[in-house]
Amino acid sequence: MFELRSYSRKELALLYFPDNTPKAASQNFRRLLKEKPVGSALLQLLSYRKYFTEVEVRRITALLGEP
């Protein structure tokens, strides 16, 4: 079950892509966000962040759905 809390970028990416390596999961997560119209704007805001706050995770999961 998904817990809404702060996550590192890598940790959240691995929740969405559990069978990937951390690097591949991060790349796929970025690609997934870019595919969404609002996601690319969100990605620009969060592009250099290593950690996402609970509010940011809530916005990401609202856009992508829970992992």
N, CA and C atoms as a LAMMPS dump frame, in Angstrom:
ITEM: TIMESTEP
0
ITEM: NUMBER OF ATOMS
201
ITEM: BOX BOUNDS ff ff ff
-5.0000000000000000e+02 5.0000000000000000e+02
-5.0000000000000000e+02 5.0000000000000000e+02
-5.0000000000000000e+02 5.0000000000000000e+02
ITEM: ATOMS id mol type element x y z
1 1 1 N 0.832 -1.171 0
2 1 2 C 0 0 0
3 1 3 C 0.889 1.252 0
4 2 1 N 0.525 2.225 -0.81
5 2 2 C 1.304 3.444 -0.965
6 2 3 C 1.081 4.379 0.216
7 3 1 N 2.178 4.869 0.781
8 3 2 C 2.117 5.804 1.9
9 3 3 C 2.461 7.199 1.384
10 4 1 N 1.586 8.145 1.62
11 4 2 C 1.812 9.517 1.198
12 4 3 C 2.739 10.19 2.203
13 5 1 N 3.976 10.465 1.779
14 5 2 C 5.004 11.085 2.612
15 5 3 C 6.069 11.663 1.694
16 6 1 N 7.11 12.226 2.242
17 6 2 C 8.221 12.72 1.435
18 6 3 C 9.005 11.528 0.888
19 7 1 N 9.479 11.661 -0.351
20 7 2 C 10.272 10.617 -0.992
21 7 3 C 11.445 11.249 -1.713
22 8 1 N 12.519 10.502 -1.848
23 8 2 C 13.589 10.942 -2.736
24 8 3 C 13.124 10.656 -4.161
25 9 1 N 13.712 11.334 -5.111
26 9 2 C 13.35 11.128 -6.517
27 9 3 C 13.534 9.656 -6.895
28 10 1 N 14.664 9.098 -6.505
29 10 2 C 14.984 7.713 -6.841
30 10 3 C 14.004 6.741 -6.19
31 11 1 N 13.682 6.999 -4.94
32 11 2 C 12.761 6.133 -4.205
33 11 3 C 11.369 6.131 -4.84
34 12 1 N 10.877 7.317 -5.214
35 12 2 C 9.558 7.406 -5.844
36 12 3 C 9.576 6.765 -7.226
37 13 1 N 10.643 6.989 -7.969
38 13 2 C 10.764 6.38 -9.295
39 13 3 C 10.741 4.862 -9.203
40 14 1 N 11.415 4.321 -8.2
41 14 2 C 11.432 2.865 -8.031
42 14 3 C 10.071 2.308 -7.624
43 15 1 N 9.237 3.12 -7.005
44 15 2 C 7.878 2.67 -6.704
45 15 3 C 7.058 2.532 -7.99
46 16 1 N 7.293 3.424 -8.939
47 16 2 C 6.584 3.358 -10.218
48 16 3 C 7.185 2.305 -11.146
49 17 1 N 8.48 2.066 -11.032
50 17 2 C 9.176 1.105 -11.896
51 17 3 C 10.023 0.166 -11.038
52 18 1 N 9.385 -0.728 -10.297
53 18 2 C 10.117 -1.571 -9.338
54 18 3 C 11.075 -2.584 -9.965
55 19 1 N 10.882 -2.922 -11.226
56 19 2 C 11.74 -3.928 -11.853
57 19 3 C 12.956 -3.323 -12.542
58 20 1 N 13.092 -2.007 -12.484
59 20 2 C 14.209 -1.32 -13.123
60 20 3 C 15.331 -1.051 -12.125
61 21 1 N 16.495 -0.752 -12.673
62 21 2 C 17.583 -0.264 -11.836
63 21 3 C 17.219 1.154 -11.391
64 22 1 N 17.842 1.664 -10.354
65 22 2 C 17.517 3.035 -9.927
66 22 3 C 17.697 4.074 -11.036
67 23 1 N 18.744 3.958 -11.825
68 23 2 C 18.982 4.917 -12.907
69 23 3 C 17.892 4.811 -13.974
70 24 1 N 17.579 3.599 -14.391
71 24 2 C 16.543 3.401 -15.406
72 24 3 C 15.174 3.829 -14.887
73 25 1 N 14.892 3.554 -13.622
74 25 2 C 13.615 3.953 -13.029
75 25 3 C 13.49 5.472 -13.025
76 26 1 N 14.567 6.17 -12.696
77 26 2 C 14.552 7.638 -12.694
78 26 3 C 14.324 8.187 -14.093
79 27 1 N 14.961 7.589 -15.08
80 27 2 C 14.78 8.029 -16.466
81 27 3 C 13.354 7.769 -16.937
82 28 1 N 12.817 6.603 -16.623
83 28 2 C 11.448 6.273 -17.015
84 28 3 C 10.432 7.158 -16.294
85 29 1 N 10.701 7.471 -15.042
86 29 2 C 9.827 8.345 -14.266
87 29 3 C 9.799 9.742 -14.888
88 30 1 N 10.946 10.237 -15.249
89 30 2 C 11.044 11.551 -15.897
90 30 3 C 10.275 11.548 -17.224
91 31 1 N 10.455 10.489 -17.987
92 31 2 C 9.765 10.351 -19.275
93 31 3 C 8.248 10.29 -19.074
94 32 1 N 7.819 9.57 -18.063
95 32 2 C 6.398 9.45 -17.757
96 32 3 C 5.799 10.809 -17.413
97 33 1 N 6.512 11.601 -16.626
98 33 2 C 6.039 12.941 -16.285
99 33 3 C 5.996 13.852 -17.509
100 34 1 N 6.997 13.733 -18.38
101 34 2 C 7.049 14.592 -19.573
102 34 3 C 5.905 14.316 -20.531
103 35 1 N 5.378 13.091 -20.527
104 35 2 C 4.288 12.722 -21.43
105 35 3 C 2.981 13.423 -21.08
106 36 1 N 2.819 13.805 -19.82
107 36 2 C 1.602 14.473 -19.368
108 36 3 C 1.73 15.971 -19.626
109 37 1 N 0.685 16.621 -20.153
110 37 2 C 0.769 18.065 -20.428
111 37 3 C 1.137 18.885 -19.198
112 38 1 N 0.496 18.612 -18.089
113 38 2 C 0.795 19.334 -16.847
114 38 3 C 2.087 18.809 -16.238
115 39 1 N 2.418 17.577 -16.551
116 39 2 C 3.607 16.946 -15.995
117 39 3 C 4.887 17.629 -16.391
118 40 1 N 4.977 18.107 -17.627
119 40 2 C 6.214 18.766 -18.048
120 40 3 C 6.419 20.067 -17.284
121 41 1 N 5.328 20.786 -16.99
122 41 2 C 5.438 22.01 -16.187
123 41 3 C 5.839 21.659 -14.755
124 42 1 N 5.255 20.605 -14.222
125 42 2 C 5.601 20.15 -12.883
126 42 3 C 7.049 19.686 -12.843
127 43 1 N 7.462 18.994 -13.882
128 43 2 C 8.834 18.51 -13.964
129 43 3 C 9.825 19.668 -13.964
130 44 1 N 9.505 20.752 -14.646
131 44 2 C 10.389 21.92 -14.645
132 44 3 C 10.535 22.488 -13.242
133 45 1 N 9.443 22.525 -12.503
134 45 2 C 9.503 23.04 -11.129
135 45 3 C 10.334 22.145 -10.216
136 46 1 N 10.296 20.847 -10.474
137 46 2 C 10.947 19.884 -9.586
138 46 3 C 12.232 19.299 -10.16
139 47 1 N 12.693 19.8 -11.281
140 47 2 C 13.766 19.146 -12.024
141 47 3 C 15.065 18.965 -11.251
142 48 1 N 15.412 19.873 -10.385
143 48 2 C 16.692 19.757 -9.678
144 48 3 C 16.546 19.299 -8.237
145 49 1 N 15.359 18.871 -7.884
146 49 2 C 15.108 18.433 -6.515
147 49 3 C 15.483 16.97 -6.35
148 50 1 N 16.206 16.657 -5.296
149 50 2 C 16.517 15.266 -4.99
150 50 3 C 15.439 14.647 -4.115
151 51 1 N 14.71 15.495 -3.4
152 51 2 C 13.654 15.023 -2.514
153 51 3 C 12.373 15.773 -2.812
154 52 1 N 11.264 15.058 -2.768
155 52 2 C 9.951 15.648 -2.964
156 52 3 C 9.242 15.714 -1.614
157 53 1 N 8.602 16.837 -1.338
158 53 2 C 7.823 16.972 -0.113
159 53 3 C 6.526 16.185 -0.267
160 54 1 N 5.821 16.041 0.822
161 54 2 C 4.547 15.322 0.787
162 54 3 C 3.557 16.004 -0.163
163 55 1 N 3.548 17.333 -0.187
164 55 2 C 2.658 18.081 -1.075
165 55 3 C 3.02 17.811 -2.538
166 56 1 N 4.308 17.787 -2.846
167 56 2 C 4.748 17.513 -4.218
168 56 3 C 4.412 16.083 -4.619
169 57 1 N 4.581 15.144 -3.707
170 57 2 C 4.229 13.741 -3.977
171 57 3 C 2.731 13.635 -4.228
172 58 1 N 1.933 14.385 -3.479
173 58 2 C 0.484 14.381 -3.687
174 58 3 C 0.154 14.883 -5.09
175 59 1 N 0.834 15.934 -5.557
176 59 2 C 0.599 16.467 -6.905
177 59 3 C 1.019 15.457 -7.976
178 60 1 N 2.137 14.787 -7.751
179 60 2 C 2.626 13.786 -8.711
180 60 3 C 1.659 12.613 -8.79
181 61 1 N 1.212 12.112 -7.632
182 61 2 C 0.299 10.961 -7.65
183 61 3 C -1.085 11.347 -8.164
184 62 1 N -1.478 12.605 -8.009
185 62 2 C -2.741 13.052 -8.605
186 62 3 C -2.636 13.026 -10.118
187 63 1 N -1.469 13.331 -10.638
188 63 2 C -1.236 13.349 -12.077
189 63 3 C -1.063 11.942 -12.652
190 64 1 N -0.27 11.112 -11.971
191 64 2 C 0.092 9.792 -12.503
192 64 3 C -0.709 8.649 -11.918
193 65 1 N -1.355 8.886 -10.795
194 65 2 C -1.981 7.783 -10.066
195 65 3 C -0.981 7.222 -9.084
196 66 1 N -1.456 6.451 -8.131
197 66 2 C -0.562 5.863 -7.145
198 66 3 C 0.268 4.762 -7.794
199 67 1 N 1.514 4.635 -7.344
200 67 2 C 2.369 3.566 -7.904
201 67 3 C 1.896 2.186 -7.496
